[in-house]
């Protein structure tokens, strides 16, 4: 993402046209992040708007020489989604002990080459959205955004073991769904 420093400066100074131009430039990146964490497009757009407001409010903190702008806005967006997740904490589902899930979802090998050929990105995203909300967020943070279990546990207020369980559960569930699709042919 190549941005004109003057655009950032004008946006920071409150120039609405510059802010809108910046929003249009950032929207695809921010939306891609949000779609990994939100259940539908409307929720994702709402999160993008909240995240973009934080970006505008914090443009004075952006240091061009330290980190690329795209990485900086991605981090703000991820933090925004996590903040929303924390606010919704009272609505989180209860977690089930890992050993109960392991008994429910026995691990069987899957031919990933065949599965990979049959899955496209949109379909995989749809499968990820089928995961329980907490499991989906933890899996995305770990597998897609590269956070460690320790970082996830600190961000989401859970133990590292719970973070690991959610990743394991997500993998098991995804494998189960993919295997079922392979058997049924669709």
N, C-alpha and C positions, 0 to 999 in steps of 0.2 A: 504494500500500500504506500504509494508516494503522495504525500500531501505537501502543499505549498505552506511554508512556515508563516507566510502573511495571512493565509486563511485561518490558521490556528490562532494567530495573534488577534485578528479581527473578531473571531468567534469568542475569544476570551474577553474582549472588550465590550461584548454585548451586541455586536452587529448581527441582527436577526437573519439577514440574507446569508452571511457567512456561517451562522449556526445551522441554517437549513442545508446549505451546501455540504457542510461537515456531516450532518445527519445522513444525508443521501449517500455520502461516501462510505460511512461507517455501517450503515444499515445491513448490508449483506453479511458482513463479518459478525456483527452482534446477533443478528437473527439466526445464523448458523449455530452459534453458541447456545442461544435460548431454546432452539428447537430440540436440542439434545436433553434438555432438562424439563421442558414443559409438555403438558399433555396435548395441547392443541395450539393452532396458530394464533388465536386471539390472546391466550395467556402469554405466548412468546412475544407478541408485539407489545403488550403491556409491559413486560419485563424489559424489552429493548428501550422503551420510552423512559422507564425508571432509571435504567443504566446510563442512557445518554444524558439525562439530567445530571447525574453524578459526574459524568465525563466533563460536561460544560462547567460545572461548579468547581472542578478540580484541575482545569487546564493549567492553572498557575503552578501546579505541582509536577507537571510533566517535564521531564528533563530529556531533551532530544539525544544528548550524547550517551545517556545511561542505558536506555532501552528503546527498541523500535516502537513507534506509535501503535502499531497493530497489536503487539504483545501487551502494551499498557492498557489499551481499551478492552482487550479480551479478559485481562485479569480483573478489571473493574466490573465487567459484565458477569463474570463467574462469581465474584464477591456479592454482586447485587442479587443474583439468583440464590446464593446461599443465605443472604440476609432475609430474603422473602421466605425461604424454607424455615429459617429459625422462627420467624413471626408466625408461621403456620404450625409450629411445633405441637400445639395442643391437639391438632387434627391428625397428627401422624398415626399411622397404624401401629399396632403392637407387633413387636418382633417375636419370632418363634425360635426356640433354641435350635442351633445348627444341627445337632444330632437327630432331632425329629425330622428336619427337612431332608437330611441325608438318607434317612430310612424311606422317606416318601419319594425321593428322586434318585434311585440308584444310578451310578455312573456306568454308562455303556459306551464303548468306542463309536465314534461317528466318522464316516469318510468325509473329512473336511474338504477335500478337493472337489468332490461331487457337490457338496453343500455350497461351496464357494461359487461354483459355476451357476448354481440355480438362484442365488440371492443377489439382488442388486442393493444399492445403498439405500434407496427409499424403503425397500421392504425391511431391511435391517433396522432402519430408524423406527419403522412401525412396530417391529418386534420389541425394540427397546422401550417404546412408549407403553407397551402392555405390561411391563414389569411394575411391581408395586412402587409408589413414588419414592420412598426412602431408598429402596434397592436400586432404582434407576439412577438417582442422584449420586449415590456412592459409586456405582459401576462407572458412570460417566466421568466422575472426578478421577477415578483410579485408571481405568483403561483408556479413556480418550484424552483426558487432560493431563495425565502423568503425575498426579499428586500421590504422595506416599500415604500409607494407612495412618501414620502418625499425624500427618497434615490434615487428612480427612477427619480424623477423630477430634482434632482441635477445632476445625471449622464447624463441624456439625454437632459437637458436644456428645460424642459417643466414645466408647472404648475402641482401641485398635482391633480387638477381637471381633467386635460387632461390625466394624468396617470390613474386616476380612470375610466375615460371614456373609455380608451383603454381596460382596464380589463373587464369592463362591456360589451363593444362591442364584445370582443373576446368570452366571455361566451355566449352571445346571438347568435353569429354566429355559434359557435360550437354546441350549443343546436339545432339550426335550421338545421344544416347539419345532426346531429345524428338523429333528429326526421324524417327528410326526408328519411334517410336510413332505419329507422325502418318501415316507411310506405311502401317504395318500396321493402323492404326485402333485401337490399344489400348495 
